[in-house]
Amino acid sequence: MTSLITGGVGLMGAEVVRLLLKKGEKPIVFSSIPNTSRSADLGDSVEGIAGDLGNFSNVLDVVGTTWPDVIYHMGGMLTAPSEADPAAPI
């Protein structure tokens, strides 16, 4: 099963990704910072796609390209300081 996880490198999103990997599923992370290697235990086993949840075109593109069976919405809007440096809060 293919799962799309928005915010998949955040605290809760990364945990969802870990659980899906344990179940043998193929998670795809959609995030402003899709570098899954930031979570050492995720490594290269997860596909990361850069995008902005605030940009509806980005959301449509990722759904249309990946055709996920399920979407886990774990992403959120960044605060102003986080917008300037998105990797800072991770």
N, CA, C and O atoms as a MOPAC input file, in Angstrom:
PM7 MOZYME 1SCF
protein

 N      0.84900 1    -1.17500 1     0.00000 1
 C      0.00000 1     0.00000 1     0.00000 1
 C      0.89200 1     1.23500 1     0.00000 1
 O      1.90500 1     1.27600 1     0.69800 1
 N      0.51800 1     2.22600 1    -0.77400 1
 C      1.25700 1     3.48300 1    -0.83100 1
 C      0.54500 1     4.52700 1     0.02000 1
 O     -0.64400 1     4.79600 1    -0.15500 1
 N      1.30300 1     5.10400 1     0.94600 1
 C      0.75500 1     6.12500 1     1.84000 1
 C      1.50900 1     7.42500 1     1.64700 1
 O      2.73500 1     7.43100 1     1.54100 1
 N      0.77400 1     8.52700 1     1.60200 1
 C      1.36100 1     9.86000 1     1.53100 1
 C      1.20000 1    10.49600 1     2.89900 1
 O      0.09300 1    10.57100 1     3.43300 1
 N      2.32300 1    10.96100 1     3.47200 1
 C      2.28500 1    11.57200 1     4.79700 1
 C      2.72900 1    13.02100 1     4.66900 1
 O      3.88600 1    13.28800 1     4.34500 1
 N      1.82300 1    13.95500 1     4.92200 1
 C      2.21800 1    15.35900 1     4.94600 1
 C      2.89200 1    15.61100 1     6.28900 1
 O      2.45300 1    15.09700 1     7.31700 1
 N      3.96300 1    16.40400 1     6.27400 1
 C      4.67600 1    16.66400 1     7.52100 1
 C      5.36600 1    15.42600 1     8.06200 1
 O      5.48900 1    15.26300 1     9.27600 1
 N      5.81300 1    14.56100 1     7.18000 1
 C      6.37100 1    13.27100 1     7.58700 1
 C      7.72700 1    13.29500 1     8.25700 1
 O      8.20100 1    12.24900 1     8.69900 1
 N      8.37600 1    14.45600 1     8.35000 1
 C      9.64400 1    14.52600 1     9.07500 1
 C      9.48500 1    15.23100 1    10.41800 1
 O     10.45600 1    15.38200 1    11.16000 1
 N      8.27000 1    15.66100 1    10.73100 1
 C      7.99900 1    16.24400 1    12.04500 1
 C      7.86400 1    15.14600 1    13.08700 1
 O      7.94500 1    13.96300 1    12.75700 1
 N      7.66300 1    15.52100 1    14.31800 1
 C      7.58800 1    14.56400 1    15.42900 1
 C      6.51500 1    13.50600 1    15.20000 1
 O      6.81300 1    12.31200 1    15.21500 1
 N      5.28000 1    13.92600 1    14.99000 1
 C      4.18200 1    12.96800 1    14.81800 1
 C      4.22900 1    12.29200 1    13.44600 1
 O      3.98600 1    11.09100 1    13.33400 1
 N      4.53600 1    13.05500 1    12.42100 1
 C      4.59700 1    12.49100 1    11.07400 1
 C      5.65000 1    11.41100 1    10.94300 1
 O      5.40800 1    10.38000 1    10.31500 1
 N      6.82600 1    11.63500 1    11.53400 1
 C      7.89500 1    10.63200 1    11.47300 1
 C      7.48500 1     9.35700 1    12.19500 1
 O      7.86500 1     8.26100 1    11.78100 1
 N      6.72200 1     9.48700 1    13.25700 1
 C      6.25100 1     8.29500 1    13.97200 1
 C      5.27000 1     7.50300 1    13.10800 1
 O      5.30600 1     6.27300 1    13.09900 1
 N      4.40300 1     8.19500 1    12.39100 1
 C      3.48800 1     7.51800 1    11.46000 1
 C      4.30000 1     6.78600 1    10.39100 1
 O      3.98800 1     5.64600 1    10.05000 1
 N      5.33200 1     7.43000 1     9.86600 1
 C      6.18800 1     6.80400 1     8.85400 1
 C      6.82600 1     5.53400 1     9.41600 1
 O      6.84400 1     4.50300 1     8.74400 1
 N      7.34700 1     5.59900 1    10.63500 1
 C      7.96400 1     4.41400 1    11.26200 1
 C      6.96500 1     3.26200 1    11.38000 1
 O      7.29200 1     2.11400 1    11.08100 1
 N      5.75800 1     3.57500 1    11.81400 1
 C      4.73100 1     2.53600 1    11.96100 1
 C      4.37500 1     1.92000 1    10.60700 1
 O      4.19100 1     0.70700 1    10.50900 1
 N      4.27900 1     2.73700 1     9.58100 1
 C      3.96800 1     2.22300 1     8.24800 1
 C      5.09300 1     1.33100 1     7.72300 1
 O      4.83100 1     0.30200 1     7.10000 1
 N      6.33400 1     1.72200 1     7.97100 1
 C      7.46800 1     0.90000 1     7.55000 1
 C      7.43800 1    -0.46100 1     8.24100 1
 O      7.70300 1    -1.48600 1     7.61400 1
 N      7.11400 1    -0.46600 1     9.53000 1
 C      7.02500 1    -1.73400 1    10.27000 1
 C      5.95100 1    -2.64200 1     9.69300 1
 O      6.07300 1    -3.86600 1     9.74500 1
 N      4.89100 1    -2.04200 1     9.13800 1
 C      3.80500 1    -2.82100 1     8.54000 1
 C      4.12900 1    -3.25000 1     7.10700 1
 O      3.33100 1    -3.92900 1     6.46100 1
 N      5.30300 1    -2.85100 1     6.61600 1
 C      5.70900 1    -3.22100 1     5.26600 1
 C      5.12100 1    -2.34500 1     4.17600 1
 O      5.12700 1    -2.71700 1     3.00200 1
 N      4.61400 1    -1.18400 1     4.55800 1
 C      4.02400 1    -0.27700 1     3.57600 1
 C      5.09100 1     0.63100 1     2.96700 1
 O      6.22500 1     0.68600 1     3.44300 1
 N      4.70800 1     1.33600 1     1.91400 1
 C      5.61800 1     2.22700 1     1.19300 1
 C      5.21400 1     3.68100 1     1.43600 1
 O      4.41900 1     4.23600 1     0.67700 1
 N      5.75700 1     4.30400 1     2.49000 1
 C      5.38700 1     5.69300 1     2.77100 1
 C      6.11900 1     6.69000 1     1.87500 1
 O      7.28300 1     6.50000 1     1.52200 1
 N      5.40800 1     7.74900 1     1.52100 1
 C      5.97700 1     8.86900 1     0.77600 1
 C      5.74800 1    10.11600 1     1.62300 1
 O      4.62000 1    10.41600 1     2.01300 1
 N      6.82500 1    10.83600 1     1.90200 1
 C      6.74800 1    12.03100 1     2.73900 1
 C      6.61500 1    13.27100 1     1.85800 1
 O      7.40300 1    13.47500 1     0.93400 1
 N      5.61200 1    14.09400 1     2.15300 1
 C      5.40900 1    15.38000 1     1.47900 1
 C      5.62000 1    16.45700 1     2.52600 1
 O      4.83700 1    16.58700 1     3.46700 1
 N      6.69600 1    17.23600 1     2.35500 1
 C      7.06100 1    18.19900 1     3.38500 1
 C      7.85400 1    19.34300 1     2.77100 1
 O      8.42200 1    19.21300 1     1.68700 1
 N      7.88200 1    20.46000 1     3.47900 1
 C      8.72300 1    21.56900 1     3.02700 1
 C     10.19500 1    21.19200 1     3.15200 1
 O     11.05000 1    21.77100 1     2.48100 1
 N     10.48900 1    20.21600 1     4.01500 1
 C     11.84500 1    19.68200 1     4.18200 1
 C     11.73600 1    18.16400 1     4.07300 1
 O     11.65200 1    17.49100 1     5.10100 1
 N     11.73500 1    17.60100 1     2.86800 1
 C     11.48000 1    16.17400 1     2.71800 1
 C     12.67600 1    15.27800 1     2.99100 1
 O     12.63300 1    14.08900 1     2.67500 1
 N     13.74900 1    15.82100 1     3.57300 1
 C     14.95200 1    15.03700 1     3.82300 1
 C     14.71400 1    14.06800 1     4.97700 1
 O     14.86400 1    14.43800 1     6.14100 1
 N     14.34500 1    12.83100 1     4.65800 1
 C     14.02100 1    11.84600 1     5.68900 1
 C     15.25300 1    11.36000 1     6.42700 1
 O     15.11900 1    10.69900 1     7.45700 1
 N     16.45200 1    11.66400 1     5.94000 1
 C     17.65700 1    11.23500 1     6.64800 1
 C     17.83700 1    12.02100 1     7.94800 1
 O     18.67200 1    11.65200 1     8.77300 1
 N     17.06600 1    13.10300 1     8.14600 1
 C     17.12000 1    13.83700 1     9.41600 1
 C     16.64400 1    12.94900 1    10.55400 1
 O     17.03300 1    13.15300 1    11.70500 1
 N     15.81100 1    11.97200 1    10.24500 1
 C     15.40600 1    10.96900 1    11.22600 1
 C     16.21300 1     9.72100 1    10.90100 1
 O     15.87600 1     8.97800 1     9.97900 1
 N     17.27300 1     9.49300 1    11.65600 1
 C     18.26400 1     8.46500 1    11.33700 1
 C     17.65200 1     7.09800 1    11.05300 1
 O     18.13600 1     6.38100 1    10.17700 1
 N     16.61200 1     6.72900 1    11.76700 1
 C     16.04200 1     5.39900 1    11.57000 1
 C     15.17500 1     5.29600 1    10.32200 1
 O     14.77600 1     4.19200 1     9.95000 1
 N     14.87200 1     6.41400 1     9.66400 1
 C     14.09100 1     6.36200 1     8.42900 1
 C     14.99800 1     6.16400 1     7.22400 1
 O     14.67300 1     5.41400 1     6.30400 1
 N     16.13400 1     6.84000 1     7.24100 1
 C     17.13000 1     6.67100 1     6.19100 1
 C     16.59000 1     6.82200 1     4.78700 1
 O     15.78000 1     7.70500 1     4.50600 1
 N     17.05500 1     5.93800 1     3.90200 1
 C     16.69400 1     6.00800 1     2.48800 1
 C     15.48700 1     5.14600 1     2.13400 1
 O     15.16300 1     4.99500 1     0.95600 1
 N     14.82700 1     4.58600 1     3.12500 1
 C     13.70900 1     3.68100 1     2.85500 1
 C     12.40700 1     4.41800 1     2.54500 1
 O     11.38800 1     3.79200 1     2.25500 1
 N     12.44600 1     5.73200 1     2.60700 1
 C     11.24100 1     6.54100 1     2.40800 1
 C     11.50100 1     7.56400 1     1.30400 1
 O     12.54500 1     8.21600 1     1.28600 1
 N     10.55500 1     7.69700 1     0.39300 1
 C     10.66000 1     8.71800 1    -0.64800 1
 C     10.21500 1    10.05900 1    -0.07900 1
 O      9.18400 1    10.14400 1     0.58800 1
 N     10.98700 1    11.10000 1    -0.34200 1
 C     10.63800 1    12.43900 1     0.11600 1
 C     10.34900 1    13.36000 1    -1.05500 1
 O     11.10700 1    13.39900 1    -2.02400 1
 N      9.25700 1    14.09700 1    -0.96700 1
 C      8.87700 1    15.04800 1    -2.01400 1
 C      8.69300 1    16.42100 1    -1.37500 1
 O      7.94700 1    16.57600 1    -0.40900 1
 N      9.39100 1    17.42000 1    -1.93600 1
 C      9.29700 1    18.78200 1    -1.41100 1
 C      8.01500 1    19.44400 1    -1.88500 1
 O      7.61800 1    19.30800 1    -3.04200 1
 N      7.37700 1    20.16000 1    -0.97600 1
 C      6.17300 1    20.88800 1    -1.34200 1
 C      5.65600 1    21.71400 1    -0.19100 1
 O      6.13700 1    21.61900 1     0.93800 1
 N      4.66900 1    22.52400 1    -0.49900 1
 C      4.09700 1    23.44800 1     0.47000 1
 C      2.60100 1    23.17300 1     0.58600 1
 O      1.87100 1    23.28600 1    -0.39900 1
 N      2.14500 1    22.81600 1     1.77800 1
 C      0.71800 1    22.56300 1     1.99400 1
 C     -0.13200 1    23.80300 1     1.74300 1
 O     -1.32300 1    23.69700 1     1.45100 1
 N      0.47900 1    24.96700 1     1.85600 1
 C     -0.23700 1    26.21000 1     1.61000 1
 C     -0.43000 1    26.51000 1     0.12600 1
 O     -1.12800 1    27.45600 1    -0.23800 1
 N      0.19000 1    25.70200 1    -0.72000 1
 C      0.09200 1    25.87500 1    -2.16600 1
 C     -0.73700 1    24.72000 1    -2.72200 1
 O     -0.23900 1    23.60400 1    -2.86800 1
 N     -2.00300 1    24.99500 1    -3.03100 1
 C     -2.92200 1    23.93700 1    -3.45800 1
 C     -2.42400 1    23.20600 1    -4.70000 1
 O     -2.66800 1    22.00900 1    -4.85800 1
 N     -1.73300 1    23.91300 1    -5.57000 1
 C     -1.17900 1    23.29900 1    -6.77600 1
 C     -0.14600 1    22.23400 1    -6.41100 1
 O     -0.09900 1    21.17400 1    -7.03600 1
 N      0.69300 1    22.51600 1    -5.39000 1
 C      1.66800 1    21.52600 1    -4.90700 1
 C      0.96800 1    20.27500 1    -4.41300 1
 O      1.39300 1    19.15700 1    -4.70500 1
 N     -0.10400 1    20.46700 1    -3.66600 1
 C     -0.85100 1    19.33600 1    -3.10000 1
 C     -1.46200 1    18.49700 1    -4.22400 1
 O     -1.34900 1    17.27200 1    -4.21200 1
 N     -2.10400 1    19.14600 1    -5.18800 1
 C     -2.69100 1    18.41400 1    -6.31500 1
 C     -1.63100 1    17.66600 1    -7.11400 1
 O     -1.85200 1    16.53300 1    -7.53900 1
 N     -0.48200 1    18.30100 1    -7.31700 1
 C      0.60200 1    17.66200 1    -8.06800 1
 C      1.09100 1    16.39300 1    -7.38500 1
 O      1.25000 1    15.35900 1    -8.03400 1
 N      1.33300 1    16.46400 1    -6.07300 1
 C      1.87400 1    15.29200 1    -5.38300 1
 C      0.85600 1    14.15600 1    -5.33300 1
 O      1.22500 1    12.98900 1    -5.46100 1
 N     -0.40600 1    14.48400 1    -5.15000 1
 C     -1.44000 1    13.43900 1    -5.13300 1
 C     -1.59900 1    12.83800 1    -6.53400 1
 O     -1.73800 1    11.62400 1    -6.67800 1
 N     -1.57700 1    13.68200 1    -7.55400 1
 C     -1.71900 1    13.20300 1    -8.92400 1
 C     -0.53400 1    12.40200 1    -9.41600 1
 O     -0.68100 1    11.55200 1   -10.29500 1
 N      0.64900 1    12.66200 1    -8.85700 1
 C      1.85400 1    11.95100 1    -9.26500 1
 C      2.02400 1    10.63000 1    -8.53000 1
 O      2.44400 1     9.63600 1    -9.12200 1
 N      1.69900 1    10.61600 1    -7.24800 1
 C      1.95600 1     9.42200 1    -6.42800 1
 C      0.76700 1     8.47200 1    -6.33500 1
 O      0.95300 1     7.28700 1    -6.05500 1
 N     -0.43700 1     8.95900 1    -6.56000 1
 C     -1.66200 1     8.15300 1    -6.44300 1
 C     -1.67000 1     7.31600 1    -5.16800 1
 O     -1.73800 1     6.08900 1    -5.24200 1
 N     -1.60200 1     7.95400 1    -4.00200 1
 C     -1.56700 1     7.18800 1    -2.75300 1
 C     -2.90000 1     6.50000 1    -2.47400 1
 O     -3.96400 1     6.97600 1    -2.87200 1
 N     -2.81300 1     5.37000 1    -1.78100 1
 C     -4.02100 1     4.67100 1    -1.34000 1
 C     -4.64300 1     5.38300 1    -0.14600 1
 O     -5.85700 1     5.35000 1     0.05100 1
 N     -3.79000 1     6.02900 1     0.64700 1
 C     -4.25500 1     6.74600 1     1.83500 1
 C     -3.35100 1     7.96000 1     2.05300 1
 O     -2.16900 1     7.93300 1     1.70900 1
 N     -3.91800 1     9.02400 1     2.62900 1
 C     -3.15400 1    10.22500 1     2.96400 1
 C     -3.27500 1    10.46300 1     4.46300 1
 O     -4.37700 1    10.52600 1     5.00800 1
 N     -2.12000 1    10.59400 1     5.12400 1
 C     -2.07300 1    10.95200 1     6.54600 1
 C     -1.65100 1    12.41600 1     6.61200 1
 O     -0.52500 1    12.75600 1     6.25000 1
 N     -2.54200 1    13.27200 1     7.06800 1
 C     -2.24900 1    14.70600 1     7.12300 1
 C     -1.67600 1    15.04400 1     8.49700 1
 O     -2.41800 1    15.23900 1     9.46000 1
 N     -0.35000 1    15.11100 1     8.57400 1
 C      0.34600 1    15.40500 1     9.82000 1
 C      1.07300 1    16.74800 1     9.74800 1
 O      1.72800 1    17.15100 1    10.70900 1
 N      0.96000 1    17.43200 1     8.62800 1
 C      1.65300 1    18.70000 1     8.43700 1
 C      0.89200 1    19.85900 1     9.05100 1
 O     -0.30100 1    19.76100 1     9.33800 1
 N      1.59300 1    20.93800 1     9.24200 1
 C      0.98200 1    22.13900 1     9.79100 1
 C      1.63400 1    23.37000 1     9.19700 1
 O      2.62100 1    23.27200 1     8.46800 1
 N      1.08700 1    24.50900 1     9.50700 1
 C      1.63800 1    25.76700 1     9.02100 1
 C      2.81600 1    26.17200 1     9.89900 1
 O      2.78500 1    26.00200 1    11.11800 1
 N      3.84700 1    26.70400 1     9.26800 1
 C      5.02700 1    27.14400 1     9.99800 1
 C      4.81700 1    28.54500 1    10.56100 1
 O      4.08700 1    29.35300 1     9.98800 1
 N      5.46500 1    28.82000 1    11.69000 1
 C      5.45100 1    30.16800 1    12.25400 1
 C      6.42200 1    31.03800 1    11.45700 1
 O      7.22300 1    30.51700 1    10.68100 1
 N      6.35900 1    32.33800 1    11.63800 1
 C      7.21600 1    33.25300 1    10.87900 1
 C      8.70500 1    32.91700 1    11.00800 1
 O      9.38600 1    32.86800 1     9.98400 1
 N      9.25500 1    32.68100 1    12.22700 1
 C     10.67500 1    32.32400 1    12.31500 1
 C     10.98600 1    31.00100 1    11.60400 1
 O     12.06200 1    30.84300 1    11.02700 1
 N     10.05400 1    30.06600 1    11.64700 1
 C     10.26600 1    28.78700 1    10.97900 1
 C     10.22500 1    28.93800 1     9.47000 1
 O     10.90400 1    28.20200 1     8.75400 1
 N      9.43800 1    29.88300 1     8.98000 1
 C      9.38500 1    30.13800 1     7.54000 1
 C     10.75700 1    30.58600 1     7.04200 1
 O     11.18000 1    30.20600 1     5.95100 1
 N     11.45100 1    31.39500 1     7.84500 1
 C     12.76100 1    31.89800 1     7.45900 1
 C     13.79400 1    30.78100 1     7.41600 1
 O     14.66900 1    30.77900 1     6.55000 1
 N     13.69900 1    29.82200 1     8.35000 1
 C     14.63200 1    28.69400 1     8.41200 1
 C     13.84200 1    27.43800 1     8.76300 1
 O     13.77700 1    27.06800 1     9.93500 1
 N     13.23300 1    26.76500 1     7.76700 1
 C     12.34700 1    25.62900 1     8.03600 1
 C     12.99900 1    24.47200 1     8.78300 1
 O     12.30200 1    23.71700 1     9.46100 1
 N     14.31400 1    24.31200 1     8.67700 1
 C     14.98200 1    23.19800 1     9.35800 1
 C     15.21100 1    23.48000 1    10.84100 1
 O     15.47400 1    22.55400 1    11.60800 1
 N     15.11600 1    24.72500 1    11.24900 1
 C     15.41900 1    25.10000 1    12.63500 1
 C     14.57500 1    24.37600 1    13.68200 1
 O     15.14000 1    23.91500 1    14.67400 1
 N     13.25800 1    24.25000 1    13.52300 1
 C     12.46600 1    23.62400 1    14.58000 1
 C     12.57800 1    22.10500 1    14.64900 1
 O     12.05000 1    21.49000 1    15.57600 1
 N     13.25100 1    21.49900 1    13.69300 1
 C     13.33200 1    20.02900 1    13.68400 1
 C     14.42900 1    19.53800 1    14.59000 1
 O     14.64000 1    18.33100 1    14.70600 1

